[in-house]
């Protein structure tokens, strides 16, 4: 992480008590006690109203789905650099997403790269960070909305989020949500002009992160550059554009694997 976490004076680790919490709680999962306590401390600093429980992987694997659903967010620390292991590092993410489809899940990676990040988002993470470069402002941006109760003062933001979750983009039909972050969402979508489904990334022009004219111009330039690239380690750009409400980017979708799987094909 960019800034060292405050020193922890209490070595005791609280057991998960989501069913009887007095405040909103998130759950941090990893076998390294010091690392998970530091991430829990960072989450509390990012959102003072949020408390955090910590648990090892064995305890998490035994956690009933109803207990897991009692948390406002799941913070998974994932090891991508473990050698001589046949286990899928994202197995817990996949299981958690199937057991708690609506639970926000954030992945903090050790040893991951861009391909790992792409697969992590595709299989259901709401956001992804290298564990040692998490910015407290970014963490606050995704956790704060989970803690603050809905009210009349948040109507505008709620409408913005709803519109982002149900984007109206000509030619595309949204099938399901693949992943979401504070500023954008990725959907599985279909287009009548394309034979295969696509991964449709959508960012609302107005809302928590209002898009400026400079942002629009940069978006178009970046999409044009991506469209010109042709490499098996890069998902193909199939379409992009700007509507009255959204920036959108349609990418090649991998229904039965990931870019990592694609790189293994000779």
GIBELRA-V244697 format. One record per backbone hydrogen bond with DSSP energy under -0.5 kcal/mol. NH is the residue of the N-H (numbers start at 1). CO is the residue of the C=O. If there is no record, write none. Layout:
NH:CO
NH:CO
//
This chain:
2:134
9:7
11:9
14:12
20:17
21:18
26:51
27:73
28:53
29:75
30:55
33:31
36:32
37:33
38:34
39:35
40:36
41:37
42:38
43:39
44:40
45:41
46:42
47:43
50:47
51:24
53:26
54:14
55:28
60:56
61:57
62:58
63:60
67:64
68:64
69:65
70:67
71:68
72:25
73:25
74:104
75:27
76:74
76:106
77:29
77:75
78:76
78:108
80:78
80:110
81:110
83:81
89:87
91:88
94:90
95:91
96:92
97:93
98:94
99:95
100:96
103:100
104:72
106:74
107:127
108:76
109:107
109:129
110:78
111:109
117:113
118:114
119:115
120:116
121:117
122:118
123:119
124:121
125:120
126:105
127:105
129:107
131:109
133:130
134:131
139:135
140:136
141:137
142:138
143:139
144:140
146:143
147:143
147:144
148:144
154:151
155:152
158:154
159:155
160:156
161:157
162:158
163:159
164:160
165:161
166:162
167:164
169:167
172:169
173:190
174:172
175:188
176:188
178:186
179:186
181:184
185:202
186:179
187:200
188:176
189:187
189:198
190:173
192:171
194:191
198:189
199:251
200:187
200:198
201:199
201:249
202:185
203:247
205:245
210:208
211:205
216:212
217:213
218:214
219:215
220:216
221:217
222:218
223:219
224:220
225:221
226:222
227:223
228:224
228:225
229:225
229:226
234:231
238:236
238:250
239:250
241:248
243:246
247:203
248:241
249:201
250:239
251:199
251:249
252:236
253:197
255:253
257:254
262:258
263:259
264:260
264:261
265:261
265:262
//
